[in-house]
Amino acid sequence: MAPKTENRDKEYEQILMVLRDSKTPLYHQIFLILRGKILDNTYPPHSLIPNEKQIMEMYDVSRITAKRALNELADANYVTRQRGTGTRVREQLPDAPLEIQSDDLIESMYQMGKQTKAWVLDFAYIKAPSYVAIHLNCQEGDIVQMAVRIRSYKGKPFSYITSYVPESIGNNYSREDLGNKPLFQLIEQLGIKLSRAEHSVNAVLADPTVAPLLGVDIGSPLLSVNKLIFDETDKPVEYLADLYRPDRYNYKVNLAVTQESEMNEAND
């Protein structure tokens, strides 16, 4: 178990090093890292989390920065602080972020639509830029339907979604339809069976357009998930560029050990 914890600590430290150049205050970045450890149960309920001195050493910050990070955790009701006994994780935490499992394509999209609400910001037909044309396997300049949506969970915005579909698909639903039903359901209503998806995940910083819509500071870290969804003939029918607030969304993947991998391990 120790190596796993050490690896996780290194991951968080690397994230912090990357974010030092962002405009998000350093104490808030440490708050996000510590909260992440609380939510993923690295620090379970009632456990002690690092004190001010330890945070200073772990992240090479001043005592004021360390203290502000811990105070922010306490103000957000993740921990209790008591002089002489340290800072402990509360038993009852604030609302946990939305967690979607991605081991089943349709089920994960269904759960997303069921648990969240969408607000359509833009709905238009545009000429496909080169990067969209590549993903949808069409020609640059072909007409595609583009939509921009904000999704909220328990009344709080957590994702900024830009979707592109071929014109032949987009012509079959309206802006109002997209606000009331998830895009995958509108596509399936046309008799198109979705079969698989390709996901790519990256970390980006919130720009001046997205930041106020998601309620974060410009330069705050966001989770970027690009999705390309195929029908049963392996034709791309939907390309999405999603941005998520990491404090309000958990991306969980279940990976199975295949028979082939077990055989390879046995041969090593």
C-alpha positions, 0 to 999 in steps of 0.5 A: 500500500505504501508505494501507491500512496507515494505515487499518488503524492508524486502525482499531486506534487507534479500537478502543483508544480504545473499550476504554479504559473497559473493565476489561481492562488497557491493556497487554493491550489493546495486546498484543491489537492488536499480536498482531492485526497479527502474525496478519494479516501487517501485521508479517510474520515477522522484521519489527520491531514498534514499540518502547516509545517508539513504542508510547507515542506511538501509543497515548498510554500510559506506558513501563511499559504499553508494556513490559508489552505487549511482554513479554506478546508475548514471553512468548506466543512471538510475538516475540523481544526483544533489547536494541539490536536491537529486537523482532522477530516470530518465524518460528514463531508459536503456534497460529493462531486458527480461520479460517472463510471465509463465501463459501459458507454450507454449507461454512463451517458444515461446516468449523466443525463439522468443526474444533471441538467443542461442549458444550451448556450449556442446552437448553430450550423457551421462549416467544419473546421479541420480538427472537427472534419478529421474526427467526423471523417468529413471534408473541411468546410462541410456543414455540421451542427454545433452546440454549446451547453453547460451542465449542472449537478444539484444546481451547480455548473460543472461542465462546458460541452461543445458538440459536433454532429453531421448536418444529416443528424443535427437536422432532426432535433431542435435547440429545445430538444437538446435542452431537454434530452441528452444528445445520445438519446436524440441520436438513438431516436433516429434509429442509430445504434451507438457502439463505442467511443474513444476518449482522450483526457487532458488537463487545461486551464480555464480561459476567460470564456469558460471560467465565469460560466463554470464559476471558477477563476481564469487559469483554474485547472479543468479536466478536458475530455474529448469524446468521439462516438461511433455507430454500429458500422464504426462511423463517427456520429458525434464529437464532443469537447468537454471541460469539467470542474475537477472538484465537481466531477470524478471520471472513473474507469473500470478496467478488467484483466483479460485472459490474454493479459493473464497469459502474458503475465504468466509467461513473464 
